[in-house]
Amino acid sequence: MNYVAPLWLPGGNLQTIWPALYARRVSGEQVPYRRERWPTPDGDFIDIDFGAWPGPASRPLLVLFHGLEGSSRSHYAEAFADFARARGFAFAAPHFRGCSGEINLAPRAYHSGDFEEIDWILRRLHARQQAHGSGTILAAGVSLGGNVLLRWAEEMGAQAASVVAAAAAVSAPLDLAASGHAIGRGFNRQVYTRMFLRTMVPKALKKLAQHPGLFSRERLLAARDLYDFDNVFTAPLHGYRNTDDYWARASAKPHLRKIRIPALIVNARNDPFVPIGSLPRAQEVFEPVTLWQPAQGGHVGFAAGRLPPGHVHTIPQVVGGWLASRLGQ
């Protein structure tokens, strides 16, 4: 595996921003989706977008879990869907609660340690695959979705193999404290933090309107970074004492040795969100886990090709190809 950023796209920030805004996502027409709404065991719902292209029901299913405030239309999600379409795979992009364009119902949202949700989703998809004559699922997670997917693999241990054949995490903030503090400083604070809060705060206010008294409106509106936001909203709504407790318990990095399925962990060493010192080292994982840490790529960037506009096919092709190579093992 190898990746070198094009000369026209220097630095981790440009390698993060340009691919999300301008790079080509698909090789042809936009990927078509078919949406299903699933009621959850707690009386809420989630929306899942399935790739709407023809193929046998028994084909392998590639499941993609999106990142913070992402969706099935995020640049990386469409690129992974395009890869699945080209390979003849089925594709599913589950939306974390509140990320499908409609606010969810329960007094909760989603978070970086939400492995119980992923377990429920994957097991239901696996049952569907079995009903179609195939139990084969390949799972990938991007950024927050990558951390949650790895937390699921850690919690399941050897049992994970009965649900998925292999898993991959791309640009996952495996040490949430390190990444949370990094995104709250300097340029990151002015650009990325503001971008996330621009959608997260209105969603939280809608949640408060649904459930008056759920948290302090004044404290939420005073939040200026993700640490403050998580202290007011994410942590208490999902059973954590505070931000520090949430970031510590939800991080995948301390438990990577519990993973017992083939897993690929991809992190660029110039990711603005994920400090290089926080990346896992070879001695922190066991053999089923493969680390790929190229020098360049930014955060969920990895653009390639000529300017303009370049493309983001590299990661889906490399990661998707790695996952596909685990089929039947």
N, C-alpha and C positions, 0 to 999 in steps of 0.2 A: 504494500500500500504506500502510495506516495502522493503528496499534494504540494504544489508550489503556486503561490498566487501570481496572477499576471502582473507584468511590470506597471501597467497603468492603474493598479489598485494597491497602493502601498499602505501598510499600517493596519492595526487591528480595528480601528474605528471605521475607516473606509470599507474594510473587508466585511464589516458587520452591516453598515447602513446601505451601501449600494445594492447588494444582492436582495435585500428585503424590499427595496423600492423600485428597482429598475431592471434587474437581470431577468432573462427569459426563464420561465418556470417549466414549460412543457415544450415538447418537440413539434407538436402539431396543434390541433384544436384544444381548447380548454377542456379539462377533464369533467365529464358529467357525473353528477352525484344523484343518488336516490336517498332521501332522508327517512329514517324511522325514529319514532319516539317511544322510548321504553319507560314504563313506570318503575320506579325504584322501590325497594322493600320498605323505605321509610315514608312512602306517600308522595314522593317528589317525582321528577322525571329527568332523563337525559336524552339528548338527540345524537344519533349516530348517522353519519353520511357514508353510504356505501358507493363504491365505484359502479357506475351504471353502464357497463360495457358487457358484451356477450362473452360467454365462456361456460365450460362445464361446471356443474355445481360442486364437483369433487376436487376442483383445483385448490392449491394452497391459498391461504388468506393472509395477507400482510396487514397488520393492525398498526396504526400510527397514533401515538398520544402526543398532542400538541403542547406547546410551551405556555408560559404566562401570558394570558390575554390573547392566545392564539385561537385558531379555528381550522376547519378543513380548507379554508381559502388562504391560509398563510402560505408564503412562498415555498417553504420547505414541504408543507403538506401536499400542495399541488405537484411539486416535483417528485415526491415519493409515489403519489397516485399515478403520475405519468410513467414512472418506472414499472409499477405493478401492471398497468395496462399493456405496456410493451412486452413484458414477460409472460403475459397471459395469466396473471394472478388475480384473485379477488382482492378487494381493498376495503378497509373500514377505518374511518376517522371518528372515534368517539369524542364528543365535546365534554369537557369538564363542565360542571354545573354553572350556568350563567354565561357560557361562552358561545352559545349557538345562535345568539341574536335575540333571545328571550330570557328574561330573568326566571330563575328557578323558584320553587315554592317554599321549600323548607328553610328554617332559620340557620342556614349554613351556605357555604359556597364550595370552594375547592382549595387544596393546599398541596405543598410539596411532599407531604408524607402520606397522601391519601391512598395507600396501597389496598385498603379494603375495597374501595370503589373499583380499582383496577382488577382486583380478584373477581369481583362479581361480574364485571364486563367480560373479562377473558373467559371465564367459565361458561357464561351464557353463549358467547361466540363459539366456544369449543363444542358445546352441545349441538349447536346448529351445524357446525362442520361435520360432526359425526352423523347427524341425520341425513346429510348430503353424501355420505359415503367417504368422508375424509375428516380426520381429526387434526389436520396439519395447520398450525398457526405459527407465523413468524411475527414477532412484536418489536417495534421500534418506538423510542421516545425521544423527543427533542426538548432540550433545556429543562424546564420544570418537569415535563412529561418523562424525560429520561431519568431524572432522579426518582420519581415516583415508581417507574417501571423497575428500576434496580432495587428499590426498597421492597417491592412486591417479590422479586426473585429472592431477595435475602430472607424475607419472612417465610416463604414457601420452602426454601431449601430444595431437597431432592424432589418434593412434590410438584415443583414447577414444571418438571419434564413431562408430567402427565397432561399439561395444558398447552405449553408452547414448545416448539422445537429449538428455538434460539431467540435471543434478545439482543438489542443494541441500543445504546444511549449516545446521543449526539449533543455536544456542548452542554452537558448536564452540570449544574452547580452542585457537586457532590458534597462540598463543605459549605453549607448555607450561610454560616456566619461570615466566612471569608468573602463569599460573593456578595452577601447583603451589605457588608461594610464597603466593599469595593464600588458597588453601584451607587452608594450614597455619598461619594466624594467627587469633587472637581467637575470635570467635563461630564463624567457619567451621571452625576447628580442633575446637572443642568439639562441634559438631553434625554437619557434613558429613563431616569427616575420620573421626570415630568411626563414623559410619554406614557409610562405605565399608570401613573396616578390619574392621568387625564381620563382613563376609562374605568379604573378600579374604584375611584371615589364615587362617581355617579351610580355605579352598580351597588355599592354599599349603601348609598342613600335610598335606593329603591328597596333594598332589603330591609332597611329600617322602617320604611313606609309600610311594608308588609307586616312587620313584627315590631310595633312600637316598644321602645324601652330596651331593645336588644343590645344597644351599646350607646355611647355618648356621641351625639351629633357634633357637639363642639370640639371634642377631642379629635374626631375624624377630620373635620375641616381644618384643624390645626396641624395635621400630619404633613410633614415636608419631605419625608423619605419612606422607604419601605419598612424600615425598622419601626417607625412610629405607626404606620398603617397596620403592620402585623400585630403590634401591641394592642391596638384598639379593636381590630376586626378579626384578622385571620386566626391569631392564637386563641383568644377566648371562645370564638364560635366553634372551634374544632377540638376542644378539650386540652389545650395547652395553657400553662400558667401565664406565660408572657412570651415575647419574641425570643428571648434567649432560650427558653425551654423548647419552643417550637423549632428553632433553627438547629438546636442540638439533637433532638429526638428524631427529626424528620430527615436529617442528612444521611445519604447513602454511604458516604466514604468510610465511616467506622465499621461497617458490617460487610464489606465487599467479600471477605473470605467465606461468607455463608452461601455465596452463589454456587449452585451446583449444575447449572445449565450453561451451554456455550453462550458467552456474552461478549460483545464488543463494546468498548468504551472509547469514544472519540472526543478528544479535547484539543483545540488549537492552543498552542503555548502563548499566543498573543491575543487571547480572548479578553476583551475589556471587562467582562463580567466575572470571569473566573481566574483569579490570580494564579500564576504559574506555580507558586509555592504551595498551593492547595491541591494540586493535582495528585492523584494516587501514584505511588511508585510500584515497580514490579514486585517488590517483596510484600506489598499489601494485598495482593490478590493470589488466588490459586489458579491452576492450569486451565480450568474451563473459561477463564476470563482473559480476554486479549485487550491490551491497552494500545491505542494508536494516538500519539500526541505530536502531530506535525507542527512545525515552527510557525506556520501561517494558517489563516483561515478565518480569524475573527470569531464572533459569536453567531453560530448557525449561518455562516456566510459561505466560504469555500467556493467563491465564484471562479469561473474559468472562461476561456474564449476571448475573442477580440472585442475591443470597444468600438462602437456601442453594440449591444448593451451588456454582452457577456451572458453567461447562463449559470444555473445552480444545479446542473445535472450530476456533478462529480460525487457528492455525498450519497444521493440515492443509488447511484450506480455502484459505488464502492461498498457502501453499507448493505444495500439490498442484495448485491452479489454475494457478499460474505454470508448474509443470512440464508440465501438460497442454497449456498454450498453446504449448509448444515442439514438440508433435507435428507431424510433417510438414514442419518447417522444415529 
